[in-house]
């Protein structure tokens, strides 16, 4: 997986279809996954599985994908902050962060692309 630090460890995430990793960076616990080689609905399914773990301000989720997940942004845009960065090979890196009082309102059962 691109851009993983050497101390990243593989973790099990309920409902995930790709590998997830955990590491510490700048006082944050980071959960990272890569769906750049998958098609719908896997990016959405894995993002929703990962976002369940971002339950406090000291945690963040990093998604590596082949394009910007507009459908995902529409579902969680008011519940998490997110920042997108273009990275190698035309991929995109999205960093999701917790929003107090809003992240708890996310409907994690709504993980379809439609």
NUPALUM-238234 format. One line per 8 residues: for each residue x, y, z of N, C-alpha, C. Coordinates in pm, 1 decimal. Layout:
N
X Y Z X Y Z X Y Z | ...
END
This chain:
114
86.0 -118.2 0.0 0.0 0.0 0.0 89.5 123.0 0.0 | 47.4 222.3 -72.7 127.5 343.6 -83.0 125.7 424.1 46.5 | 235.6 484.6 75.2 253.1 581.6 183.2 218.8 532.2 323.4 | 251.1 408.3 352.8 233.3 358.7 489.4 365.0 372.0 563.9 | 361.9 422.7 685.9 485.6 428.5 764.2 531.3 288.9 804.4 | 657.9 275.0 837.5 714.0 143.2 869.5 653.6 81.6 995.2 | 597.5 163.3 1084.6 539.6 109.2 1207.9 390.5 77.4 1195.4 | 335.1 85.9 1076.0 192.7 54.5 1055.6 169.8 -94.2 1079.6
60.1 -125.2 1148.6 26.8 -264.8 1172.3 -109.9 -295.7 1112.7 | -121.0 -415.6 1058.0 -246.7 -459.9 998.1 -346.6 -487.3 1110.0 | -471.0 -443.8 1089.5 -576.6 -465.9 1188.2 -699.3 -526.4 1119.9 | -782.2 -590.8 1199.7 -908.4 -645.4 1151.2 -1017.1 -539.8 1168.6 | -1097.3 -518.9 1064.5 -1206.7 -422.7 1069.0 -1333.9 -494.8 1024.5 | -1432.6 -496.7 1109.9 -1559.1 -564.6 1079.8 -1622.7 -507.1 953.7 | -1657.4 -593.1 860.8 -1723.7 -552.3 737.6 -1630.6 -509.1 626.6 | -1500.6 -503.7 651.8 -1404.8 -458.5 549.5 -1377.1 -568.8 448.2
-1350.2 -526.9 324.5 -1314.7 -622.1 218.9 -1171.2 -602.7 171.9 | -1100.9 -504.1 228.4 -959.9 -479.3 198.2 -883.6 -472.0 331.4 | -751.6 -473.1 323.1 -669.6 -463.8 444.0 -674.9 -322.7 501.9 | -678.1 -315.8 633.4 -669.5 -189.4 706.3 -542.5 -190.4 789.1 | -484.8 -72.3 806.8 -364.2 -56.7 885.9 -384.8 54.8 987.4 | -311.5 46.2 1097.1 -319.1 146.2 1202.8 -178.1 194.6 1234.7 | -164.6 325.5 1255.6 -37.2 383.2 1297.4 -63.3 515.9 1366.9 | 39.6 567.3 1431.8 30.9 695.6 1502.4 103.5 801.8 1420.5
43.5 921.1 1415.5 106.4 1032.2 1344.1 57.9 1163.2 1404.0 | 149.8 1245.8 1449.6 118.2 1377.6 1505.0 10.5 1372.0 1613.3 | 19.1 1271.9 1700.7 -76.5 1259.6 1810.1 -209.8 1199.0 1772.0 | -224.0 1157.7 1646.5 -348.4 1095.0 1600.1 -328.2 945.7 1577.5 | -430.8 868.7 1606.3 -434.3 729.8 1562.4 -494.9 731.8 1423.2 | -420.1 681.7 1326.6 -463.5 681.6 1186.8 -499.8 540.2 1145.6 | -616.5 526.0 1082.8 -658.0 400.8 1020.0 -652.3 424.9 870.1 | -587.6 335.1 795.7 -570.1 356.9 652.1 -605.6 231.7 573.7
-667.8 253.9 457.0 -700.1 144.9 365.6 -687.2 194.5 222.4 | -677.8 100.1 129.4 -658.9 133.0 -12.2 -762.4 58.5 -95.6 | -852.1 134.4 -158.1 -951.1 74.3 -248.2 -927.6 120.0 -392.5 | -805.8 161.8 -421.1 -777.5 214.5 -555.1 -785.3 108.2 -663.9 | -778.5 -17.5 -627.4 -785.8 -125.1 -726.4 -920.8 -197.5 -723.6 | -1017.7 -139.2 -654.6 -1149.5 -202.9 -644.4 -1254.6 -116.1 -712.7 | -1368.6 -175.3 -737.2 -1480.3 -102.0 -794.9 -1595.6 -96.5 -696.6 | -1699.8 -23.9 -734.6 -1817.4 -13.7 -648.2 -1873.7 -152.4 -618.1
-1920.0 -173.8 -499.1 -1939.8 -79.5 -389.2 -1826.8 -78.1 -286.3 | -1713.9 -146.4 -316.4 -1609.7 -163.8 -214.5 -1555.1 -34.6 -153.9 | -1527.7 71.1 -230.3 -1479.7 193.0 -163.7 -1577.7 245.5 -57.9 | -1705.3 246.7 -90.6 -1806.6 295.1 3.3 -1817.2 202.1 124.4 | -1822.4 71.6 101.3 -1835.2 -26.1 208.8 -1718.0 -14.2 306.1 | -1597.4 -4.9 254.3 -1479.1 2.8 339.3 -1467.5 137.2 410.1 | -1505.3 244.0 343.1 -1502.8 375.4 408.3 -1599.3 378.2 525.7 | -1718.1 326.3 507.4 -1816.1 325.3 616.2 -1768.0 236.5 731.4
-1704.8 123.4 699.1 -1649.6 36.2 804.6 -1539.9 109.9 881.0 | -1454.2 181.5 809.8 -1345.9 255.0 873.6 -1392.9 374.5 953.8 | -1492.7 444.0 904.0 -1542.5 562.6 974.8 -1601.8 527.5 1111.0 | -1650.6 406.0 1127.3 -1703.1 364.0 1257.5 -1596.5 374.3 1366.1 | -1469.2 360.8 1328.5 -1359.8 365.5 1425.9 -1318.2 508.2 1460.0 | -1358.3 603.7 1378.6 -1321.2 744.2 1401.6 -1427.0 804.4 1493.4 | -1413.9 770.9 1621.5 -1515.3 807.2 1719.5 -1467.5 910.2 1821.4 | -1356.5 977.0 1790.9 -1305.0 1081.7 1879.2 -1208.8 1170.6 1799.4
-1180.3 1290.2 1850.8 -1093.6 1384.2 1777.4 -948.7 1338.6 1762.1 | -907.8 1235.0 1835.1 -769.4 1189.1 1824.7 -753.1 1071.8 1726.9 | -854.3 1052.2 1640.4 -850.1 946.4 1539.8 -885.9 1003.6 1403.3 | -828.8 942.9 1298.2 -859.5 984.0 1160.9 -856.1 861.1 1070.6 | -921.7 872.7 955.9 -925.2 765.7 857.0 -863.6 817.5 727.8 | -773.6 738.1 670.2 -711.7 771.9 541.8 -755.7 668.2 439.7 | -813.5 717.6 332.7 -860.2 632.7 222.7 -775.8 664.3 100.0 | -720.1 562.0 36.1 -652.6 576.8 -92.3 -749.3 519.5 -195.5
-782.3 599.6 -297.4 -880.3 554.1 -396.0 -836.7 598.6 -534.9 | -901.2 544.3 -636.2 -868.5 578.2 -774.3 -935.0 707.9 -820.6 | -1035.4 754.7 -744.2 -1102.2 880.8 -776.4 -1169.6 935.4 -651.4 | -1213.9 1056.4 -659.0 -1284.2 1118.6 -546.5 -1417.9 1048.7 -526.4 | -1447.8 1006.2 -404.3 -1572.1 933.0 -378.2 -1689.9 1028.3 -350.4 | -1740.5 1090.0 -455.1 -1846.7 1188.7 -441.2 -1970.0 1136.8 -370.2 | -2009.7 1012.7 -397.2 -2126.4 954.9 -330.9 -2105.4 943.1 -180.8 | -1983.9 909.4 -141.8 -1951.3 899.9 0.0 -1957.5 1037.2 64.9
-1901.6 1137.1 -1.6 -1903.7 1273.2 53.0 -2047.3 1320.0 76.2 | -2136.3 1285.9 -16.1 -2277.2 1324.4 -0.9 -2341.5 1259.4 121.9 | -2299.6 1137.4 155.5 -2358.1 1065.6 268.8 -2304.9 1112.3 403.7 | -2176.1 1151.3 408.9 -2114.9 1179.4 539.7 -2063.7 1322.9 552.3 | -2088.0 1405.2 452.7 -2031.1 1539.7 447.2 -2057.9 1628.6 566.7 | -2169.8 1611.1 633.4 -2200.5 1693.5 750.1 -2152.4 1628.4 879.1 | -2111.3 1500.9 870.3 -2075.5 1426.6 990.6 -1924.7 1416.1 1014.6 | -1845.1 1436.4 912.7 -1699.1 1429.6 922.8 -1639.5 1539.7 836.1
-1522.5 1587.7 874.1 -1449.5 1674.7 782.5 -1365.5 1583.7 694.0 | -1333.9 1629.2 575.4 -1247.4 1551.0 488.0 -1165.9 1644.7 400.8 | -1048.9 1596.1 367.2 -954.1 1670.8 284.5 -899.7 1574.5 180.2 | -897.2 1617.0 55.1 -848.1 1532.5 -53.6 -714.4 1584.3 -104.6 | -626.8 1489.5 -138.2 -495.7 1523.0 -193.9 -468.2 1430.0 -310.4 | -418.6 1485.7 -421.6 -374.0 1402.0 -532.3 -240.0 1340.5 -494.0 | -224.8 1209.6 -521.3 -99.0 1141.7 -492.2 -51.5 1067.0 -615.9 | 49.1 981.7 -600.3 111.0 909.9 -711.4 11.7 830.1 -795.4
47.9 812.0 -921.2 -26.9 725.8 -1013.3 -172.0 767.8 -1034.6 | -202.2 896.6 -1017.6 -336.6 945.8 -1040.3 -435.7 909.8 -931.0 | -386.5 857.8 -820.2 -474.4 820.7 -708.8 -504.1 943.7 -623.7 | -600.7 926.9 -535.0 -639.3 1034.3 -443.9 -634.4 981.3 -300.7 | -589.9 1067.2 -209.9 -584.1 1035.3 -66.9 -684.9 1124.7 2.3 | -776.6 1062.6 76.6 -878.5 1139.0 148.9 -857.5 1114.8 298.3 | -852.8 1222.8 374.2 -835.7 1214.3 519.3 -965.4 1259.6 584.3 | -1027.3 1169.0 659.1 -1153.2 1196.3 728.7 -1124.9 1218.1 876.7
-1189.5 1320.5 934.9 -1172.3 1348.0 1077.3 -1307.5 1364.4 1145.0 | -1307.9 1337.3 1272.0 -1424.2 1339.7 1359.6 -1476.2 1482.1 1380.3 | -1608.3 1496.0 1387.8 -1673.6 1622.7 1421.2 -1761.8 1597.1 1542.8 | -1727.9 1657.1 1655.2 -1803.0 1635.3 1779.6 -1950.0 1671.7 1760.6 | -2038.0 1583.1 1805.4 -2181.3 1606.4 1796.8 -2241.6 1577.3 1660.8 | -2160.5 1553.1 1560.5 -2210.4 1524.0 1425.1 -2174.7 1383.1 1378.7 | -2050.2 1339.0 1406.2 -2006.9 1207.6 1359.8 -2095.8 1097.0 1415.4 | -2148.7 1118.7 1535.1 -2234.3 1018.9 1597.7 -2366.2 1000.1 1522.9
-2402.3 1092.0 1437.4 -2529.6 1087.0 1364.7 -2522.3 1008.3 1234.2 | -2405.9 958.0 1199.3 -2387.7 888.1 1072.8 -2467.1 758.6 1067.5 | -2535.4 736.8 955.7 -2609.0 612.5 931.1 -2513.5 515.6 861.4 | -2446.0 430.5 939.1 -2347.5 339.2 883.3 -2410.0 224.9 804.2 | -2539.4 205.3 816.2 -2604.7 100.7 738.3 -2624.9 143.4 593.6 | -2614.5 272.0 567.1 -2634.7 325.4 432.6 -2500.2 328.7 360.6 | -2453.7 210.1 315.3 -2323.5 202.9 251.9 -2330.3 160.1 104.9 | -2445.6 183.7 42.0 -2458.7 153.5 -100.2 -2418.3 276.1 -181.1
-2386.6 253.7 -305.5 -2338.6 362.3 -390.9 -2452.3 442.3 -453.4 | -2571.4 386.9 -457.0 -2682.1 450.6 -525.7 -2752.2 555.0 -444.4
END
